Amino acid sequence: MRIVDIFQPLPSLDGFTQITKVLKGYSPDTKYLVTVGETRFFVRLADVAHREKRKNEFMLLQELEKQGVKTHKAIDYKVLQEAHLTATVVRFLEGIPADDVIQQFTDFEQFHLGLAAGQQLRKIHQVSAPPMLNWEATQRKKFSAYWKAYQQGSYHIPQEAK
């Protein structure tokens, strides 16, 4: 199925002029930047097996917006049965990742950015977390995947057994 056909049932992407695949990130989802007029959206396509998790994430973004958190704005969420996918559309905060530029700021500026981040974190912690099916199993699975990738990699930490 063509990406254009997948985007068809998403009204927020009607009239898009550009699609750019995003290769960053750790999730197995397929991600795109989609331009509609002057607005750029971030679109995440996930296997339909993850529909509940993606729906919870979408609803969490809606709750964070109600709390005034500076984060992505939840625009659209759909289950695309024919494609066996879910689609999440968000309007994201434009900018440069902090870790790319933080060293260019003075200690004073970095301190105040940290304070601002802490204020946002306080707002985030006012939102109840969605219920997870089994937190421990989820974390073990994630850790196991990281550990396996590390073991298969070419770099190993000296004296890692300690």
Salt bridges, closest charged atoms under 4 A:
ASP5 OD2 - ARG2 NE 3.23
ASP29 OD2 - ARG44 NH1 2.94
ASP29 OD2 - ARG54 NH2 2.56
GLU57 OE2 - ARG54 NH1 2.93
GLU63 OE2 - LYS66 NZ 3.27
GLU65 OE2 - LYS73 NZ 2.77
GLU94 OE1 - ARG40 NH2 3.10
GLU136 OE2 - ARG140 NH2 2.94
GLU160 OE1 - HIS156 ND1 3.55
